[in-house]
Amino acid sequence: MIFFPLVCLFVGAVLGLLIREPIRTEAGTYLAVACLAGLDTICGGIRAGLEGKFHNDVFITGFVSNVLIAMFLAWLGDRIGTNIFLVCALIFGTRIFNNLSLIRRFALTRWQDFLVRRREQQSAVANPNPNLP
Amino acid sequence: MNPFVSRITGQSPIVPLSIMAFVLGFMISVAWITNDARAQRIRSVDPDQAVRIGSGDLNFQDEYKKLKDEVLRLRVENTALQNAMAKETGEAKVLNESLQSAKVFAGLTEVEGPGIVITLNDGKDRIDAPLVDMIVHDTDVLKVVNELWNAGAEAVSVNGNRVVTGTNFRCVGSVILVDSVKIATPVVVQAIGAKGTLIGAMKLPGGIVSELQSVDARMAQIAVVEKMQLPAYGGATELRNLRPVEAKS
C-alpha cells in the first residue's frame, strides 16, 4: 500500500517516455521548475500524512497551484530578465530537504517506538508479573 | 478559520499521493534531458560552446579528408589531360600555358620552392602570464599568415592545408578550423618565397612572432627550408554567383 505512489510514479514516467515528444528549450526549463514544485508538494503530502494532518483538497490544490506558479514565475523571470528560475529552484530545494528530514525523523521515531514496544512485550512475556519479586 | 490551527484528520493520503506521483513521474520523464533535447537546447548556449558540445558526435573530418584526397587526385588527372591535349597544336599550347600558370597562382597545383617554416606551439603554463596568452589562437595563425603574405610569400600552407583566396581560420573550442579541417597545435605554417625577406619580416620587433615569443620562446619557432613541397588546395572551387565581366571590344 505504501509503495502504490511509487508504482504510480514509475507508470507516469513510462508514459512520458512513450510519448517521446522533444520539448522546446524554454518549456524544458519551466517544466524542470514544475517538477521541483511537484516533488516538493508530494514530500509535503507524505509528511502531512505521517503527521495525520493530510487533507485531499489542500494537497491537490497545492500541487496544481505550486506547479503553475513555479512555471509562471520562471517564465516571468525570463521575460523581465531576472533569473527567478534559480529562486524557485532554491526555495523548492530547501523545502524538499526540510520535508524529507521531517519524514526521516517520523520514520525514525516510529522505528524506535516499535523497538521499545517489542522489548516491553518480550519482558512482559519473560516476566508476566513484574510487581512480584 | 485560522489555517495554522492543527486540523488533524484521518484522511488516507495514499490515493491522492498516487495520482500526483503519477503526474510528477510523467513531468519528470518529459523534462528529462535526452540527447535529442540537448541538441535542441544547444541553440540557447553560446555559439562557441555549442560547436564544442555538438562536435562530439558528428565526425565529418574523416569524410572530408577522403573527399579532399579525391579532389586532389582528380585535379592532377585534369592537369595531365590538359597538357596532353595541348601537345597537338601551338595555339592550344599557349592557352594551356596560361591556364596552368593561372592554376598555380590560384593554388590548385602542388608547388615547391624555398621558404620558411613557422611552428606555433602552446606555451608552458606559468604563473606570471595569463593562460589565454599561452594558447595559440585562430587569430595568431591568421596574423602569421597575413604577415607572410605581406612579406611576399607566394604560397602558404597551414598543417598541410593550402591557404588560398577565401581560406578562413576559426577557433572552435579546443581546435582551430582551417577551411573546415580541424587542426591543433603544433601549427606548422609553411611559406614559399624569398627566404631572406620572409625571415626578416617575420622577425620584425613587435610583430606577431616576437609577440608570441615574448610570452614563451617556444611558442613560435622559425626555420629556413631550402626546398619544400606544398600540397594543392583540396576544397571546393564551385562558384555559384560569380560571373566574369565580358570585356567590351
Boltz contact constraints between the chains, C-beta under 6 A:
constraints:
  - contact:
      token1: [A, 4]
      token2: [B, 14]
      max_distance: 6.0
  - contact:
      token1: [A, 4]
      token2: [B, 18]
      max_distance: 6.0
  - contact:
      token1: [A, 5]
      token2: [B, 17]
      max_distance: 6.0
  - contact:
      token1: [A, 5]
      token2: [B, 18]
      max_distance: 6.0
  - contact:
      token1: [A, 5]
      token2: [B, 21]
      max_distance: 6.0
  - contact:
      token1: [A, 8]
      token2: [B, 18]
      max_distance: 6.0
  - contact:
      token1: [A, 8]
      token2: [B, 21]
      max_distance: 6.0
  - contact:
      token1: [A, 8]
      token2: [B, 22]
      max_distance: 6.0
  - contact:
      token1: [A, 9]
      token2: [B, 21]
      max_distance: 6.0
  - contact:
      token1: [A, 9]
      token2: [B, 25]
      max_distance: 6.0
  - contact:
      token1: [A, 12]
      token2: [B, 22]
      max_distance: 6.0
  - contact:
      token1: [A, 12]
      token2: [B, 25]
      max_distance: 6.0
  - contact:
      token1: [A, 12]
      token2: [B, 26]
      max_distance: 6.0
  - contact:
      token1: [A, 13]
      token2: [B, 25]
      max_distance: 6.0
  - contact:
      token1: [A, 13]
      token2: [B, 29]
      max_distance: 6.0
  - contact:
      token1: [A, 15]
      token2: [B, 26]
      max_distance: 6.0
  - contact:
      token1: [A, 16]
      token2: [B, 26]
      max_distance: 6.0
  - contact:
      token1: [A, 16]
      token2: [B, 29]
      max_distance: 6.0
  - contact:
      token1: [A, 16]
      token2: [B, 30]
      max_distance: 6.0
  - contact:
      token1: [A, 17]
      token2: [B, 29]
      max_distance: 6.0
  - contact:
      token1: [A, 22]
      token2: [B, 36]
      max_distance: 6.0
  - contact:
      token1: [A, 22]
      token2: [B, 37]
      max_distance: 6.0
  - contact:
      token1: [A, 22]
      token2: [B, 40]
      max_distance: 6.0
  - contact:
      token1: [A, 25]
      token2: [B, 41]
      max_distance: 6.0
  - contact:
      token1: [A, 25]
      token2: [B, 44]
      max_distance: 6.0
  - contact:
      token1: [A, 31]
      token2: [B, 31]
      max_distance: 6.0
  - contact:
      token1: [A, 32]
      token2: [B, 31]
      max_distance: 6.0
  - contact:
      token1: [A, 34]
      token2: [B, 27]
      max_distance: 6.0
  - contact:
      token1: [A, 35]
      token2: [B, 27]
      max_distance: 6.0
  - contact:
      token1: [A, 35]
      token2: [B, 28]
      max_distance: 6.0
  - contact:
      token1: [A, 35]
      token2: [B, 31]
      max_distance: 6.0
  - contact:
      token1: [A, 38]
      token2: [B, 24]
      max_distance: 6.0
  - contact:
      token1: [A, 38]
      token2: [B, 27]
      max_distance: 6.0
  - contact:
      token1: [A, 42]
      token2: [B, 20]
      max_distance: 6.0
  - contact:
      token1: [A, 42]
      token2: [B, 24]
      max_distance: 6.0
  - contact:
      token1: [A, 45]
      token2: [B, 13]
      max_distance: 6.0
  - contact:
      token1: [A, 45]
      token2: [B, 17]
      max_distance: 6.0
  - contact:
      token1: [A, 49]
      token2: [B, 13]
      max_distance: 6.0
  - contact:
      token1: [A, 52]
      token2: [B, 8]
      max_distance: 6.0
  - contact:
      token1: [A, 53]
      token2: [B, 8]
      max_distance: 6.0
  - contact:
      token1: [A, 54]
      token2: [B, 11]
      max_distance: 6.0
  - contact:
      token1: [A, 54]
      token2: [B, 13]
      max_distance: 6.0
  - contact:
      token1: [A, 56]
      token2: [B, 11]
      max_distance: 6.0
  - contact:
      token1: [A, 56]
      token2: [B, 16]
      max_distance: 6.0
  - contact:
      token1: [A, 59]
      token2: [B, 16]
      max_distance: 6.0
  - contact:
      token1: [A, 60]
      token2: [B, 16]
      max_distance: 6.0
  - contact:
      token1: [A, 63]
      token2: [B, 20]
      max_distance: 6.0
